[in-house]
């Protein structure tokens, strides 16, 4: 019952966030017309992008919806065969890759944009990207894991009881397959940072920012990013993490910086998971 209640909370939160997005865009449009102002820069996007950006995002956002509408029986990760774990991870990487290709196709082929200019990929030198990645990654790990992670978990445990971790995390922790571990690391440390930053910061944030304001766009797109991970205890830390990534993007103007910070953050979490004692070690 507690897990189902948590899924409904995520579902309700997603509906609120998407409604806020639509309402916010409408309100800002009315205010601009009243004040006779034009939309904010950058000029790479137009109103069609307000619709197109939702197509790749929907692939992430459908999970909280399906979790409520479809009763999926819980499966112990230990009961999933090694072959099935590997297949599931390959499917996961494939879906993430598809989102990346779809986002690129919309921007580059559908909208005729030069992605490197839209995302500022050449605005910083590689050494500076590395410096910002390391500094930002350390701050993100401390802020989201150390300060907010335990706080959020303890607060929600007091309401719902002990909630399950994300299924990929449980499978990662319980995996005995070297191939599965390798694919999990690729998915978490390479595929997810690249695709999620391209979609949420490079595309969605830019579009919403143009038609609302930087603060509104950062908060709402950050909330969409957080709820897309379909885990209630991680909702607040990931929301703050998204805001931090957006701040890094705004300061540098280069998408490689939030990609690097995201990869650093996920890698740090993978290292922590690998160093956690197994159930046998705890006995």
SVG drawing of the C-alpha trace seen along z (x, -y; Angstrom):
<svg xmlns="http://www.w3.org/2000/svg" viewBox="-5 -48 48 65">
<polyline fill="none" stroke="black" stroke-width="0.4" points="0.0,0.0 2.8,-2.4 4.5,-1.9 1.2,-2.5 0.6,-5.7 4.1,-6.9 3.3,-6.2 0.1,-8.2 2.1,-11.1 4.5,-11.1 1.6,-10.9 -0.2,-13.9 3.1,-15.8 3.6,-15.2 0.1,-16.4 0.7,-19.6 4.0,-20.3 2.7,-19.9 -0.4,-22.0 1.9,-24.7 4.0,-24.6 1.0,-25.1 -0.6,-27.8 2.8,-29.6 3.4,-29.8 -0.2,-31.2 0.2,-33.8 3.6,-35.0 2.2,-35.3 -0.7,-37.5 1.7,-39.6 4.0,-40.1 1.1,-41.2 -0.1,-43.7 3.4,-45.1 4.2,-45.0 7.4,-43.0 8.9,-40.2 10.0,-36.8 13.4,-36.4 16.4,-35.2 17.7,-32.8 16.1,-33.0 16.7,-29.4 13.2,-28.3 9.6,-29.3 6.1,-28.3 6.2,-25.0 9.0,-23.9 6.7,-24.2 4.8,-21.2 7.7,-19.3 9.8,-19.3 7.1,-17.2 7.6,-14.2 11.0,-13.1 10.1,-14.1 6.9,-12.0 9.1,-8.8 10.4,-9.7 7.2,-11.0 5.1,-8.0 6.6,-5.9 4.8,-7.6 1.6,-7.4 1.9,-3.7 2.9,-2.9 -0.6,-4.1 -2.7,-3.0 -1.2,0.5 -0.7,2.8 2.7,4.2 3.6,7.1 6.7,6.5 9.6,8.7 12.6,9.4 15.7,8.4 17.4,11.6 14.7,13.6 15.6,12.1 18.0,14.2 21.4,12.8 20.3,12.9 17.1,11.0 19.0,8.4 21.4,7.8 18.5,7.6 16.6,5.1 19.7,3.0 20.2,3.1 16.6,2.0 17.1,-0.8 20.2,-2.0 18.3,-1.7 15.4,-3.8 17.8,-6.5 19.6,-6.5 16.3,-6.8 15.4,-9.8 18.7,-11.4 18.3,-10.7 14.7,-11.9 15.7,-15.2 18.5,-15.7 16.3,-14.9 13.7,-17.5 16.3,-20.2 18.7,-19.5 16.4,-18.0 12.9,-19.1 13.8,-22.7 17.0,-23.2 19.0,-24.3 22.8,-23.9 22.9,-21.9 26.4,-23.1 25.3,-26.7 22.0,-26.1 23.8,-24.3 27.0,-26.4 29.1,-23.3 32.2,-25.3 32.0,-28.2 34.5,-26.8 37.9,-25.0 38.2,-21.4 40.4,-22.3 37.8,-24.8 35.0,-22.2 37.0,-19.7 37.5,-22.3 33.8,-23.3 32.9,-19.6 35.0,-18.6 34.1,-21.6 30.4,-21.4 30.3,-17.6 31.8,-17.9 29.3,-20.5 26.4,-18.5 27.3,-15.3 27.6,-17.2 24.4,-19.2 22.1,-16.4 23.5,-13.3 24.9,-14.4 22.5,-17.2 19.3,-16.4 19.4,-12.6 19.1,-11.4 16.8,-14.2 14.3,-13.4 14.6,-9.6 14.0,-9.9 11.1,-12.3 9.3,-10.1 10.0,-6.9 8.2,-8.6 5.1,-9.0 5.1,-5.9 7.5,-3.6 10.5,-2.2 10.1,-2.7 11.8,-0.6 14.8,-2.0 14.6,-2.4 14.6,1.0 17.8,0.3 19.6,-0.6 18.4,2.6 19.4,4.7 22.8,2.9 23.4,3.6 22.4,7.3 24.0,8.0 26.7,10.7 27.3,10.2 30.3,8.3 28.5,7.5 25.4,6.2 27.6,4.0 29.5,2.7 26.2,1.8 24.8,0.2 27.9,-2.0 27.6,-3.0 23.9,-3.8 24.4,-5.8 27.7,-7.6 27.6,-8.2 24.2,-7.7 22.0,-9.3 24.1,-12.5 24.4,-13.1 20.8,-12.5 19.1,-14.0 21.1,-17.2 20.6,-17.5 16.8,-17.1 16.1,-18.9 18.7,-21.6 19.7,-22.1 16.2,-21.9 13.3,-22.1 14.9,-24.7 15.8,-26.9 12.3,-26.7 10.4,-27.4 12.9,-30.1 12.2,-32.0 8.5,-32.1 8.5,-32.6 11.5,-33.5 14.8,-31.8 13.6,-31.2 10.2,-29.7 11.8,-27.6 14.5,-26.3 12.0,-25.4 9.4,-23.7 11.8,-21.9 13.8,-20.8 10.6,-19.4 9.9,-17.5 13.5,-16.1 13.0,-15.0 9.7,-13.3 10.8,-11.6 13.1,-9.4 10.0,-7.8 11.3,-7.6 9.7,-9.6 12.6,-9.6 14.9,-11.0 12.4,-13.7 13.7,-16.6 17.4,-15.8 17.0,-15.4 14.9,-18.6 17.7,-20.6 20.3,-18.8 18.4,-19.9 18.4,-23.5 22.1,-23.3 22.7,-22.0 20.7,-24.8 22.7,-27.3 25.9,-25.8 24.5,-26.0 23.5,-29.6 26.9,-30.6 28.9,-28.9 26.6,-28.9 28.1,-25.5 26.0,-22.3 29.2,-20.2 29.4,-21.6 26.1,-20.2 26.8,-17.0 30.1,-16.7 28.6,-17.5 25.8,-15.0 28.3,-12.3 30.5,-13.1 27.4,-12.9 26.2,-9.6 29.8,-8.1 30.1,-9.1 26.8,-7.3 28.0,-4.2 31.2,-4.2 29.2,-4.4 26.9,-1.6 29.9,0.6 31.4,0.0 28.3,0.8 28.6,4.1 26.5,6.9 23.8,8.5 26.2,11.4 28.9,8.9 26.4,7.4 25.7,10.6"/>
</svg>
